[in-house]
Amino acid sequence: PQAVFQGREDPQTGEAPVRRRDTQRRASEDDEMSTATLTASVSLLNNNLSISPNGWSTAVHNSVAAGGGKLLLSNLANSTVKDGPEVSQVTSIRYLTLASGPVLVVCASNGTQIYSEDATALLCYVPINEAPGGETMKQHQGCCLVPDLQHVVIGTWKGGLSLVAGASGMVALAECAPSSPAAGVADVCFSEIAGMVVSAHTSGELRVWTLDETGHYANANAVATTGEAPVRIAALGPRLVVAYGPGTICLFDAVTLDVQVEITAHARWITAVDIREDLGWIITAGEDTVANVWQVDAGSGQVALHHTSVVTDKLLTGVALHGSEVFATAYESNEVYRIAV
């Protein structure tokens, strides 16, 4: 694997990472700014921000108290802010764009709810039909779309996949089990180039899922990696991006799953990642309060640090792209921050 510079090191000059706060690029009126004030503070949840193509942003306020948790929505186009449905123990949120339009997928300890873009209508509910208990927390986490089939693929605590047929009016399909015992799924993605779904598990393992002639996703093989906890997996053209909590990002060949590049991206825990494939951008945020934009050359795989800045003096919990703009959320803050890149 190719070792790449620290998150704040200049890729052109090779200068040492900037350590002093007064020399870092800081939030200002001309730079990072709050674009929306949500109705409650954002919880400490990985990838706690997702934005639809039409500009609806969603974050989560989790709560252990009955009725205390809710989705926090804002429309970036007209500054509308509102409460979404009540939620409990949410593990992940993500907008997916189906042929019929964007939907909001909310995974939690009681299953998965699929809502309309503005969360005003519940389109599908995939429950967890097992009683609570045992050493492992029962939950769904992570989702992706298989475009040609319009399948919404959801990760389960058993290491398998739960499926929803989006083209058939949001119909839940049979669950797919892993080929061998597996840790719970942390996230999933679909690689168009490889034609397969890849799941990243809490153990750090990656598993490949291919569609067979019966329409069932079979777990073709498993790839052991570093053993670090993954925060996000996403397709980036001919590569897969896997961000690990302790601060590193690995780029894998999408077909062979060989590691091509390893990036030391943050000084503390990575909490959120988003991708823009057409630009080759990887946007990362971490507990070090820094947001980074990495640019990956599609041909060579060379990585450059396109932008870095301290967003706010709080732990960042979410980052998301809308067009060419980057937005972020922070723990115990009710602001959505715009980052000028």
Rosetta silent file (secondary structure, phi, psi, omega in degrees, C-alpha in Angstrom):
SEQUENCE: PQAVFQGREDPQTGEAPVRRRDTQRRASEDDEMSTATLTASVSLLNNNLSISPNGWSTAVHNSVAAGGGKLLLSNLANSTVKDGPEVSQVTSIRYLTLASGPVLVVCASNGTQIYSEDATALLCYVPINEAPGGETMKQHQGCCLVPDLQHVVIGTWKGGLSLVAGASGMVALAECAPSSPAAGVADVCFSEIAGMVVSAHTSGELRVWTLDETGHYANANAVATTGEAPVRIAALGPRLVVAYGPGTICLFDAVTLDVQVEITAHARWITAVDIREDLGWIITAGEDTVANVWQVDAGSGQVALHHTSVVTDKLLTGVALHGSEVFATAYESNEVYRIAV
SCORE:     score description
SCORE:     0.000 S_00000001
   1 L     0.000  145.780  179.313    0.000    0.000    0.000 S_00000001
   2 E   -85.754  123.083  178.417    1.090    3.531   -0.720 S_00000001
   3 E   -81.099  129.698 -176.584    1.504    5.629    2.419 S_00000001
   4 E  -116.722  155.401 -174.397    0.034    9.092    1.951 S_00000001
   5 E   -52.041  159.686  174.060    0.613   12.322    3.880 S_00000001
   6 E   -64.029  159.322 -172.998   -1.066   13.338    7.107 S_00000001
   7 L   -55.225  -30.624 -176.773   -4.401   15.095    6.832 S_00000001
   8 L  -109.589   12.108  179.275   -3.006   18.637    7.174 S_00000001
   9 L   -82.800  142.077 -179.701    0.242   18.189    5.288 S_00000001
  10 L   -74.801  117.502 -176.427    0.689   20.141    2.054 S_00000001
  11 L   -70.802  -16.616 -179.656    0.764   17.553   -0.773 S_00000001
  12 L   -87.048  -43.127 -175.568    2.723   19.909   -3.042 S_00000001
  13 L   -97.363  -19.418 -177.634    5.497   21.053   -0.713 S_00000001
  14 L    73.480   16.895 -179.603    5.587   18.121    1.691 S_00000001
  15 L   -67.145  155.791 -177.508    5.663   20.522    4.640 S_00000001
  16 L   -62.263  152.515  177.665    4.930   19.151    8.092 S_00000001
  17 L   -56.095  142.398  178.132    1.320   19.053    9.280 S_00000001
  18 L   -73.898  125.071 -176.776    0.049   22.306   10.706 S_00000001
  19 L  -105.494  -34.187 -171.260   -0.271   21.895   14.460 S_00000001
  20 L   -82.844  132.745 -177.847   -0.985   25.355   15.818 S_00000001
  21 H   -58.505  -34.993 -175.341   -4.587   26.430   15.909 S_00000001
  22 H   -73.773  -10.820  177.491   -3.708   30.029   14.963 S_00000001
  23 H  -104.132   -3.022  176.982   -2.193   28.896   11.655 S_00000001
  24 L   -80.651  155.399  174.169   -5.081   26.655   10.628 S_00000001
  25 L   -73.213  124.442 -173.638   -7.767   27.879    8.333 S_00000001
  26 L  -110.204  160.943  175.523  -10.649   28.823   10.617 S_00000001
  27 L   -64.870  140.026  177.931  -14.349   29.319   10.198 S_00000001
  28 L  -154.643  177.397 -179.320  -15.326   32.890    9.331 S_00000001
  29 L   -64.419  -28.950 -179.695  -18.083   34.891    7.657 S_00000001
  30 L   -92.564   -1.039 -170.380  -16.338   34.471    4.324 S_00000001
  31 L  -125.347 -106.048  175.651  -15.517   30.813    4.871 S_00000001
  32 L   -82.781  138.995  179.823  -17.477   28.349    7.033 S_00000001
  33 E  -152.354  155.837  177.090  -20.837   29.642    8.244 S_00000001
  34 E   -76.580  131.173  179.638  -24.055   28.360    9.749 S_00000001
  35 E  -108.338  -17.856  179.484  -26.770   27.965    7.118 S_00000001
  36 E  -153.100  144.477  174.604  -29.578   26.543    9.257 S_00000001
  37 E  -110.541  110.926 -175.750  -30.509   26.357   12.923 S_00000001
  38 L   -75.851  169.657 -174.946  -32.174   23.043   13.658 S_00000001
  39 L   -81.617   -8.529  177.824  -34.884   22.510   16.276 S_00000001
  40 L  -156.419  169.954 -179.052  -32.609   20.410   18.518 S_00000001
  41 L   -77.786  155.644 -178.328  -28.965   19.476   18.909 S_00000001
  42 E   -87.391  137.366 -177.920  -27.323   16.799   16.765 S_00000001
  43 L   -82.552  162.954  178.354  -26.362   13.524   18.455 S_00000001
  44 L   -81.395   88.814 -177.169  -22.963   11.835   18.449 S_00000001
  45 L  -139.392  131.432  179.144  -23.662    9.400   15.610 S_00000001
  46 L   -58.324  140.776  177.644  -21.381    8.561   12.698 S_00000001
  47 L    55.855   43.407 -175.257  -22.430   10.122    9.378 S_00000001
  48 L   -86.372   53.744  170.613  -25.110   12.171   11.131 S_00000001
  49 L  -168.654  132.102  173.099  -26.027   14.270    8.102 S_00000001
  50 E  -141.435  143.234 -176.072  -27.467   13.377    4.727 S_00000001
  51 E  -128.010  132.076  179.616  -28.650   15.703    1.956 S_00000001
  52 L   -80.764  163.516  177.671  -31.029   14.871   -0.887 S_00000001
  53 L   -59.517  -25.543 -179.627  -30.467   16.071   -4.481 S_00000001
  54 L   -91.768    4.603  172.724  -33.252   18.633   -3.967 S_00000001
  55 L    95.814   10.158  172.443  -31.603   20.137   -0.891 S_00000001
  56 E   -81.539  126.127  176.893  -33.399   18.501    2.035 S_00000001
  57 E  -108.693  144.114  179.654  -30.915   17.835    4.834 S_00000001
  58 E  -134.626  134.002  171.884  -31.552   15.397    7.674 S_00000001
  59 E  -131.356  174.146 -174.544  -29.728   14.806   10.951 S_00000001
  60 E  -122.299  135.872  165.705  -30.702   12.848   14.069 S_00000001
  61 E  -110.859  101.818  178.817  -31.348   13.809   17.666 S_00000001
  62 L   -83.495  152.198  178.047  -31.281   10.499   19.527 S_00000001
  63 L  -154.320  143.281  176.077  -32.700   10.166   23.017 S_00000001
  64 L   -81.126  -16.736  179.554  -33.198    7.363   25.524 S_00000001
  65 L   -78.518  140.501  179.336  -36.369    9.046   26.753 S_00000001
  66 L   -59.516  127.746  179.462  -39.631    7.958   25.140 S_00000001
  67 L    77.540    4.043 -176.311  -40.617   10.477   22.472 S_00000001
  68 L   -88.781  -22.505 -179.144  -37.376   12.416   22.897 S_00000001
  69 L   -89.942  149.215 -179.897  -35.643   11.385   19.689 S_00000001
  70 E  -161.725  160.884  170.911  -36.495   12.856   16.305 S_00000001
  71 E   -83.197  141.585 -179.324  -35.274   13.567   12.808 S_00000001
  72 E  -113.161  114.127 -175.335  -34.108   17.147   12.226 S_00000001
  73 E  -113.668  146.826  171.488  -34.861   18.453    8.742 S_00000001
  74 E  -147.334  148.020  175.974  -33.968   21.620    6.897 S_00000001
  75 E  -103.567  113.290 -174.654  -34.330   22.724    3.301 S_00000001
  76 L   -68.012  -20.521 -177.762  -31.107   24.361    2.173 S_00000001
  77 L   -76.986  -38.002 -175.723  -32.842   26.125   -0.735 S_00000001
  78 L  -124.749    9.540  176.211  -35.390   28.092    1.289 S_00000001
  79 L    66.038   18.131  175.284  -34.088   27.773    4.888 S_00000001
  80 E   -68.304  134.075  177.999  -37.156   25.848    6.033 S_00000001
  81 E  -127.426  135.106 -179.522  -36.512   24.003    9.312 S_00000001
  82 E  -155.421  162.357  172.109  -38.839   21.424   10.820 S_00000001
  83 E   -81.489  140.966  171.419  -39.088   18.359   13.034 S_00000001
  84 E   -97.458 -164.644 -179.556  -39.361   14.999   11.356 S_00000001
  85 E   -63.215  155.577  173.110  -40.859   11.803   12.803 S_00000001
  86 E   -67.476  142.458 -179.606  -39.992   10.596   16.284 S_00000001
  87 L  -138.787  164.148  178.015  -37.179    8.038   16.311 S_00000001
  88 L  -143.358  130.119  175.373  -35.359    5.875   18.835 S_00000001
  89 L    51.003   52.797  175.969  -31.814    4.501   18.782 S_00000001
  90 E   -69.908  138.108  178.717  -31.087    5.429   15.159 S_00000001
  91 E  -107.949  -25.538  178.381  -27.871    3.879   13.825 S_00000001
  92 E  -162.599  152.068  173.918  -27.680    5.456   10.348 S_00000001
  93 E  -134.084  145.214  177.381  -29.455    7.815    7.965 S_00000001
  94 E  -164.443  136.378  170.575  -29.000    8.174    4.210 S_00000001
  95 E   -84.230  134.713  171.660  -30.801    9.566    1.191 S_00000001
  96 E  -121.965  142.418 -178.214  -30.962    7.206   -1.792 S_00000001
  97 E  -104.447  102.987  176.509  -32.177    8.295   -5.223 S_00000001
  98 E   -84.979  173.130  177.553  -34.543    5.747   -6.747 S_00000001
  99 L   -61.664  -30.298 -179.651  -36.076    5.995  -10.208 S_00000001
 100 L   -83.170   -9.180  179.796  -39.222    7.347   -8.525 S_00000001
 101 E   130.346  175.930 -178.680  -37.258   10.012   -6.630 S_00000001
 102 E   -70.438  144.014  173.156  -35.195   10.444   -3.450 S_00000001
 103 E  -130.543  155.018  178.944  -36.087    8.523   -0.295 S_00000001
 104 E  -106.068  120.643 -178.050  -34.745    8.804    3.238 S_00000001
 105 E  -105.243  119.952 -177.568  -33.608    5.510    4.787 S_00000001
 106 E  -116.720  113.052  179.011  -33.450    5.490    8.592 S_00000001
 107 E   -99.192  142.976 -174.857  -31.905    2.417   10.244 S_00000001
 108 E  -154.848 -175.457 -178.004  -32.394    1.804   13.946 S_00000001
 109 L   -74.159  -13.970  178.264  -32.610   -0.799   16.690 S_00000001
 110 L  -105.023    5.031 -179.445  -36.217   -1.625   15.769 S_00000001
 111 E   126.955 -153.914 -176.066  -35.592   -2.004   12.026 S_00000001
 112 E  -127.851  131.198  173.270  -35.588    0.338    9.033 S_00000001
 113 E  -109.013  133.175  175.281  -38.044    3.056    8.036 S_00000001
 114 E  -112.519  119.161 -175.910  -38.035    4.405    4.473 S_00000001
 115 E  -110.441  164.283  167.813  -39.598    7.859    4.198 S_00000001
 116 E   -64.520  167.544 -173.243  -40.392   10.298    1.438 S_00000001
 117 L   -54.542  -41.697 -178.713  -37.726   12.947    0.807 S_00000001
 118 L   -94.330    9.741  176.215  -39.187   15.430    3.297 S_00000001
 119 L    63.632   23.549  178.173  -40.086   12.650    5.778 S_00000001
 120 L   -86.729  -16.939 -178.072  -43.796   13.446    5.632 S_00000001
 121 L  -133.844  132.871  174.182  -44.760    9.935    4.482 S_00000001
 122 E   -87.346  117.175 -175.742  -43.608    6.512    5.654 S_00000001
 123 E   -92.296  -29.672 -177.144  -43.191    4.402    2.520 S_00000001
 124 E  -161.415  144.610  174.748  -41.931    1.156    4.036 S_00000001
 125 E  -129.430  124.120  177.564  -41.080   -0.378    7.383 S_00000001
 126 E  -111.309  100.296 -174.916  -38.751   -3.365    7.678 S_00000001
 127 E   -80.016  162.190  168.575  -38.999   -4.571   11.282 S_00000001
 128 L   -94.886  109.088 -173.343  -36.583   -6.696   13.274 S_00000001
 129 L   -92.529   47.988  175.800  -38.717   -9.713   14.077 S_00000001
 130 L  -136.714  143.756 -178.977  -36.657  -10.990   16.971 S_00000001
 131 L   -69.034  144.330  176.759  -37.059  -10.332   20.660 S_00000001
 132 L   -60.592  156.637  178.255  -34.458   -8.102   22.319 S_00000001
 133 L   132.812  171.141 -178.274  -31.770   -9.792   24.358 S_00000001
 134 L    90.269  175.595 -176.542  -28.453  -11.526   24.031 S_00000001
 135 L   -78.050  -26.946 -176.548  -24.966  -10.074   23.936 S_00000001
 136 L   -99.178  130.919  177.768  -25.336   -8.440   20.507 S_00000001
 137 L   -71.193  128.203 -179.650  -27.583   -5.433   20.018 S_00000001
 138 L   -82.211  125.275 -176.380  -30.135   -6.173   17.311 S_00000001
 139 L  -165.456  161.623  165.489  -30.199   -3.405   14.717 S_00000001
 140 E  -102.641  150.677  178.570  -30.038   -2.442   11.071 S_00000001
 141 E  -159.875  130.738  177.362  -27.213   -0.168    9.919 S_00000001
 142 E    82.318  146.080  178.965  -26.074    1.213    6.570 S_00000001
 143 E  -154.915  159.927  174.434  -27.818    1.118    3.203 S_00000001
 144 E  -154.253  172.120  179.803  -27.193    1.436   -0.523 S_00000001
 145 E  -117.788  133.479  168.889  -29.067    1.224   -3.822 S_00000001
 146 E   -96.593  100.961 -167.115  -28.565   -1.310   -6.622 S_00000001
 147 L   -58.804  -46.756 -174.980  -29.749    0.957   -9.476 S_00000001
 148 L   -61.560  -35.135 -178.785  -30.574   -1.576  -12.202 S_00000001
 149 L   -97.523  -10.401 -175.719  -32.781   -3.617   -9.875 S_00000001
 150 L    56.064   39.587  175.047  -33.938   -0.703   -7.698 S_00000001
 151 E   -92.431  128.873  168.623  -33.080   -2.754   -4.630 S_00000001
 152 E   -90.113  119.996 -176.687  -32.530   -0.952   -1.345 S_00000001
 153 E  -106.770  128.965 -174.069  -29.903   -3.009    0.494 S_00000001
 154 E  -125.251  135.396  177.831  -29.697   -2.714    4.298 S_00000001
 155 E   -81.033  147.371 -179.364  -27.068   -4.153    6.654 S_00000001
 156 E  -119.463  163.983 -179.872  -28.116   -6.275    9.625 S_00000001
 157 L   -69.971  -15.848  179.246  -26.613   -7.070   13.038 S_00000001
 158 L   -87.854    1.960  179.867  -26.285  -10.715   11.955 S_00000001
 159 L    86.475   10.050 -179.323  -23.834   -9.796    9.207 S_00000001
 160 L  -109.841 -165.511 -177.792  -26.376  -10.248    6.425 S_00000001
 161 E  -124.882  137.678  170.556  -28.475   -8.082    4.126 S_00000001
 162 E  -107.441  139.519 -170.814  -32.110   -7.066    4.280 S_00000001
 163 E  -122.673  145.644  173.008  -33.666   -6.089    0.934 S_00000001
 164 E  -131.186  129.278  178.104  -36.482   -3.839   -0.250 S_00000001
 165 E   -85.697  103.599 -176.914  -37.719   -3.837   -3.866 S_00000001
 166 H   -72.406  -26.689 -178.496  -38.124   -0.155   -4.667 S_00000001
 167 H   -81.150   -8.331 -177.207  -39.602   -0.738   -8.122 S_00000001
 168 H  -111.649   30.045  179.167  -42.424   -2.874   -6.696 S_00000001
 169 L    78.198   32.489  178.109  -43.933   -0.343   -4.343 S_00000001
 170 L    60.414   66.443  179.903  -41.397   -0.807   -1.524 S_00000001
 171 E  -106.440  127.171  178.034  -41.822   -4.529   -0.873 S_00000001
 172 E   -71.773  135.865 -179.820  -39.551   -6.235    1.646 S_00000001
 173 L  -106.987  176.323 -179.483  -37.744   -9.285    0.244 S_00000001
 174 L   -65.078  143.094  179.415  -36.166  -12.301    1.903 S_00000001
 175 L   -74.294  146.156  179.716  -33.103  -11.600    4.051 S_00000001
 176 E  -106.658  126.533 -177.056  -29.714  -12.788    2.781 S_00000001
 177 L   -93.780  151.692  175.852  -27.423  -14.533    5.261 S_00000001
 178 L   -69.695  159.906 -177.444  -23.603  -14.476    5.190 S_00000001
 179 L   -73.524  -17.231  178.382  -21.754  -17.601    4.028 S_00000001
 180 L  -151.533  164.319 -179.314  -20.126  -17.965    7.464 S_00000001
 181 L   -52.956  134.867 -174.691  -20.571  -16.370   10.896 S_00000001
 182 L  -139.803  153.197  173.174  -19.969  -12.628   10.630 S_00000001
 183 L   -72.379  166.386 -179.313  -19.947   -9.536   12.799 S_00000001
 184 L   -61.156  153.290  179.605  -22.677   -6.953   12.365 S_00000001
 185 E   -79.694  131.383  174.841  -22.703   -4.742    9.290 S_00000001
 186 E   -93.473  -34.090  179.504  -21.441   -1.188    9.792 S_00000001
 187 E  -166.048  161.688  177.830  -22.137   -0.002    6.222 S_00000001
 188 E  -137.946  155.511  174.095  -22.782   -1.242    2.681 S_00000001
 189 E  -148.000  163.190  175.037  -22.172    0.046   -0.836 S_00000001
 190 E  -116.151  127.080  176.540  -22.753   -1.008   -4.442 S_00000001
 191 E   -99.292  113.748 -179.607  -19.889   -0.922   -6.934 S_00000001
 192 L   -67.716  -37.925 -179.244  -21.198   -0.440  -10.462 S_00000001
 193 L   -65.222  -42.507 -179.988  -17.845   -1.326  -12.029 S_00000001
 194 L   -85.148  -16.417 -179.129  -17.572   -4.599  -10.107 S_00000001
 195 L    65.643   39.224 -176.583  -21.314   -5.291  -10.223 S_00000001
 196 E  -148.645  157.355  171.714  -21.466   -6.286   -6.571 S_00000001
 197 E   -93.432  138.555  177.132  -22.540   -5.177   -3.115 S_00000001
 198 E  -124.251  128.899  178.221  -19.779   -4.927   -0.511 S_00000001
 199 E  -106.866  138.128  173.669  -20.488   -4.871    3.217 S_00000001
 200 E  -106.120  128.680 -172.458  -18.082   -3.504    5.833 S_00000001
 201 E  -107.121  158.720 -175.593  -18.429   -5.203    9.210 S_00000001
 202 L   -61.857  -19.305  176.654  -17.718   -3.994   12.714 S_00000001
 203 L   -79.117   -8.558 -175.450  -14.807   -6.459   12.873 S_00000001
 204 L    95.651   -7.495 -179.449  -13.130   -4.646    9.945 S_00000001
 205 L   -74.088  147.060  172.100  -13.920   -7.492    7.541 S_00000001
 206 E  -110.900  139.092  177.731  -15.260   -6.835    4.043 S_00000001
 207 E  -127.183  138.216 -178.080  -17.732   -9.230    2.396 S_00000001
 208 E  -100.318  135.084 -179.397  -18.673   -9.425   -1.283 S_00000001
 209 E  -125.261  126.291  178.552  -22.273  -10.140   -2.340 S_00000001
 210 E  -120.163  150.816 -178.015  -23.234  -11.088   -5.891 S_00000001
 211 E   -86.362  125.527  178.556  -26.676  -11.579   -7.389 S_00000001
 212 L   -94.633 -177.837 -173.805  -27.439  -15.141   -8.507 S_00000001
 213 L   -68.648  -15.933  179.350  -29.970  -16.361  -11.072 S_00000001
 214 L   -89.733   -0.475 -177.501  -32.685  -16.678   -8.431 S_00000001
 215 L    83.495   14.611 -179.067  -32.473  -13.007   -7.515 S_00000001
 216 L  -102.451  141.258  176.976  -30.766  -13.803   -4.222 S_00000001
 217 E   -87.191  118.888 -179.124  -27.614  -12.035   -3.007 S_00000001
 218 E  -105.716  137.088  179.037  -24.973  -14.632   -2.189 S_00000001
 219 E   -79.208   98.743 -172.598  -21.954  -13.880   -0.034 S_00000001
 220 E   -71.125  -43.549  179.924  -19.208  -14.871   -2.474 S_00000001
 221 E  -161.749  168.909  179.059  -16.187  -14.263   -0.265 S_00000001
 222 E  -126.327  144.378 -178.683  -14.809  -12.394    2.730 S_00000001
 223 E  -122.816  116.267  176.864  -11.691  -10.233    2.936 S_00000001
 224 L   -76.649  135.595  179.114   -9.942   -9.779    6.266 S_00000001
 225 L  -121.541 -141.972 -171.133   -8.499   -6.298    6.727 S_00000001
 226 L   -73.280  -18.254 -174.642   -6.903   -4.337    9.578 S_00000001
 227 L    87.460   -1.062  177.540   -9.471   -5.216   12.212 S_00000001
 228 L   -80.135  152.398 -177.789  -10.254   -1.528   12.772 S_00000001
 229 L   -73.646  123.385  178.936  -13.881   -0.431   13.024 S_00000001
 230 E   -80.206  143.727  177.048  -15.163    0.976    9.708 S_00000001
 231 E  -100.191  -34.240 -176.521  -17.173    4.196    9.671 S_00000001
 232 E  -157.737  144.539  167.785  -18.138    4.233    5.982 S_00000001
 233 E  -127.615  138.333 -177.859  -17.699    2.267    2.759 S_00000001
 234 E  -153.538  151.692  176.767  -18.455    3.844   -0.620 S_00000001
 235 E   -84.311  139.094  175.603  -17.741    3.299   -4.301 S_00000001
 236 E  -136.663   80.746 -178.439  -15.418    5.751   -6.061 S_00000001
 237 L    61.770 -122.896 -178.204  -15.205    4.682   -9.699 S_00000001
 238 L   -79.894    8.746 -176.718  -12.748    1.762   -9.988 S_00000001
 239 E  -129.965  162.558  169.882  -12.085    1.830   -6.240 S_00000001
 240 E  -112.950  137.107  177.387  -13.798    1.344   -2.931 S_00000001
 241 E  -102.836  124.134  174.606  -13.276    3.841   -0.125 S_00000001
 242 E  -123.659  117.812  178.218  -13.265    2.459    3.415 S_00000001
 243 E   -99.567  129.749 -178.664  -12.879    4.932    6.277 S_00000001
 244 E  -107.295  142.245 -175.632  -11.815    3.489    9.628 S_00000001
 245 L   -49.132  -47.719 -174.846  -12.612    5.110   12.946 S_00000001
 246 L   -62.433   -6.261  172.221   -9.040    5.553   14.245 S_00000001
 247 L   125.278    2.863 -177.930   -8.327    8.039   11.441 S_00000001
 248 E  -108.621  154.919  174.280   -7.258    6.173    8.300 S_00000001
 249 E  -126.356  132.827  176.472   -8.853    5.755    4.878 S_00000001
 250 E  -115.282  138.012  173.024   -8.007    2.867    2.543 S_00000001
 251 E  -104.830  122.200 -179.340   -8.662    2.752   -1.183 S_00000001
 252 E  -107.307  146.638  167.980   -9.276   -0.772   -2.486 S_00000001
 253 E   -63.475  129.136 -172.744   -9.376   -2.028   -6.054 S_00000001
 254 L   -67.300  -22.800 -178.040  -13.112   -2.548   -6.612 S_00000001
 255 L   -95.383  -50.356 -176.359  -12.628   -5.905   -8.333 S_00000001
 256 L   -88.101  -18.773 -175.719   -9.702   -7.563   -6.527 S_00000001
 257 L    63.025   24.431  171.527  -10.166   -5.753   -3.187 S_00000001
 258 L   -77.518  140.755  177.670   -6.404   -5.219   -2.995 S_00000001
 259 E   -73.625  127.106  178.733   -5.383   -2.156   -0.969 S_00000001
 260 E  -102.966  -39.025 -174.595   -3.962    0.528   -3.276 S_00000001
 261 E  -142.345  142.603  171.402   -3.643    3.563   -1.017 S_00000001
 262 E  -126.014  127.660 -177.272   -3.737    4.257    2.706 S_00000001
 263 E  -114.856  127.442  169.346   -4.342    7.804    3.925 S_00000001
 264 E   -86.235   98.725 -163.465   -3.718    9.033    7.444 S_00000001
 265 L   -95.010  -31.297 -175.558   -6.630   11.426    7.268 S_00000001
 266 L  -143.273  153.057 -179.806   -7.335   12.720   10.782 S_00000001
 267 L   -78.327  -21.662  177.795   -5.569   13.110   14.119 S_00000001
 268 L  -129.937 -168.385 -172.603   -8.601   11.737   15.979 S_00000001
 269 L   -59.488  131.895  171.216  -11.588    9.514   15.232 S_00000001
 270 E   -76.420  131.285 -177.095  -13.176    9.850   11.779 S_00000001
 271 E  -115.151  -17.497 -175.623  -16.906   10.382   12.243 S_00000001
 272 E  -157.980  146.301  179.687  -18.275   11.067    8.766 S_00000001
 273 E  -144.463  140.628  170.631  -17.491   10.566    5.079 S_00000001
 274 E  -136.872  162.116 -172.354  -19.192   11.544    1.836 S_00000001
 275 E  -131.773  142.972  164.727  -18.243   10.951   -1.800 S_00000001
 276 E  -128.664  103.953 -170.459  -18.630   12.738   -5.123 S_00000001
 277 L   -64.919  -39.525 -174.380  -17.620   10.259   -7.800 S_00000001
 278 L   -67.009  -26.595  177.596  -17.559   12.605  -10.816 S_00000001
 279 L   -97.254   -9.220 -175.231  -15.003   14.885   -9.126 S_00000001
 280 L    70.622   28.069 -175.865  -13.103   12.096   -7.383 S_00000001
 281 E   -92.611  138.510  166.453  -13.780   13.785   -4.032 S_00000001
 282 E  -120.095  120.109  179.680  -13.699   12.147   -0.608 S_00000001
 283 E  -106.571  126.498 -177.732  -14.966   14.463    2.132 S_00000001
 284 E  -125.915  150.920  175.224  -14.072   13.496    5.691 S_00000001
 285 E  -138.372  153.168 -176.035  -14.831   14.941    9.117 S_00000001
 286 E  -147.141  175.849  177.118  -13.532   13.974   12.518 S_00000001
 287 L   -68.875  -10.339  175.704  -13.480   14.536   16.231 S_00000001
 288 L   -79.702    8.509  178.501  -10.449   16.781   15.646 S_00000001
 289 L    70.951    8.540 -174.744  -12.996   19.416   14.422 S_00000001
 290 E  -102.293  141.125  169.244  -11.421   19.307   10.934 S_00000001
 291 E  -112.712  130.418  179.213  -13.115   18.743    7.575 S_00000001
 292 E  -120.087  144.079  172.064  -10.906   17.557    4.704 S_00000001
 293 E  -117.957  116.701 -179.908  -11.594   17.264    0.997 S_00000001
 294 E  -104.204  140.774  177.867   -9.407   14.696   -0.770 S_00000001
 295 E  -116.076  125.653 -177.134   -9.164   14.424   -4.544 S_00000001
 296 E  -110.985  123.918  176.006   -8.380   11.040   -6.095 S_00000001
 297 L   -70.740  124.753 -174.088   -7.167   10.784   -9.684 S_00000001
 298 L   -62.659  -33.738 -177.220   -9.352    8.155  -11.362 S_00000001
 299 L   -81.779  -55.733 -173.335   -6.526    6.792  -13.485 S_00000001
 300 L   -87.257  -23.279 -174.801   -3.454    6.802  -11.278 S_00000001
 301 L    80.343    5.917  177.239   -5.089    6.718   -7.861 S_00000001
 302 L   -64.192  141.131 -176.530   -2.912    9.623   -6.713 S_00000001
 303 E  -114.366  132.811  176.062   -4.417   11.476   -3.764 S_00000001
 304 E  -125.628  146.562  175.790   -4.216   15.234   -3.161 S_00000001
 305 E   -86.537  105.554 -175.238   -5.515   17.268   -0.240 S_00000001
 306 E   -79.916  -33.774 -177.265   -7.878   19.707   -1.943 S_00000001
 307 E  -159.259  145.073  170.864   -9.112   21.532    1.176 S_00000001
 308 E  -147.973  140.438  178.122   -8.774   21.428    4.951 S_00000001
 309 E  -162.295  153.185  169.997  -10.288   23.622    7.651 S_00000001
 310 E   -83.530  123.788 -174.108  -11.439   23.711   11.252 S_00000001
 311 L   -84.509  -48.993 -178.335  -15.228   24.018   11.076 S_00000001
 312 L  -161.564  164.661 -179.375  -16.146   24.755   14.691 S_00000001
 313 L   -84.339   48.544  177.810  -14.841   24.072   18.193 S_00000001
 314 L  -140.541  161.163  177.079  -17.032   20.982   18.533 S_00000001
 315 L   -69.450  122.878  178.166  -16.768   17.316   17.571 S_00000001
 316 E   -75.305  139.500 -178.974  -17.980   16.951   13.992 S_00000001
 317 E  -123.971  -12.575 -178.658  -20.542   14.174   13.504 S_00000001
 318 E  -150.389  148.115  173.766  -21.749   14.612    9.929 S_00000001
 319 E  -148.720  140.393 -177.235  -20.571   15.820    6.547 S_00000001
 320 E  -155.653  149.361  177.977  -22.420   15.828    3.224 S_00000001
 321 E   -97.100  143.880  167.641  -22.193   17.252   -0.267 S_00000001
 322 E  -137.934  107.231 -170.474  -24.900   19.180   -2.091 S_00000001
 323 L    66.662 -126.311  176.569  -23.730   20.087   -5.566 S_00000001
 324 L  -102.450    9.274  179.723  -20.210   21.438   -5.088 S_00000001
 325 E   -99.027  148.490  179.994  -20.905   22.693   -1.557 S_00000001
 326 E  -114.689  135.869 -179.920  -19.954   20.857    1.628 S_00000001
 327 E  -126.230  154.143 -177.373  -22.049   20.932    4.807 S_00000001
 328 E  -144.524  157.168  172.137  -21.329   19.615    8.295 S_00000001
 329 E  -125.856  161.342 -177.452  -22.938   19.036   11.685 S_00000001
 330 E  -136.203  150.380 -179.175  -21.383   18.890   15.146 S_00000001
 331 E   -61.167  134.709  179.416  -22.188   17.137   18.416 S_00000001
 332 L    60.311   23.892  172.730  -24.424   19.106   20.794 S_00000001
 333 L  -119.707  146.953  176.704  -24.858   21.839   18.176 S_00000001
 334 L  -105.701   20.284 -178.813  -28.085   22.649   16.363 S_00000001
 335 E  -101.599  147.611  166.038  -26.316   24.290   13.423 S_00000001
 336 E  -107.066  119.710 -174.364  -25.745   23.077    9.880 S_00000001
 337 E   -97.979  136.373  172.681  -22.439   24.554    8.717 S_00000001
 338 E   -97.275  133.237 -178.385  -21.550   25.389    5.130 S_00000001
 339 E  -111.731  117.751  178.695  -17.881   24.871    4.268 S_00000001
 340 L   -78.075  117.811 -179.155  -16.444   26.927    1.425 S_00000001
 341 L  -116.481    0.000    0.000  -14.118   24.728   -0.609 S_00000001
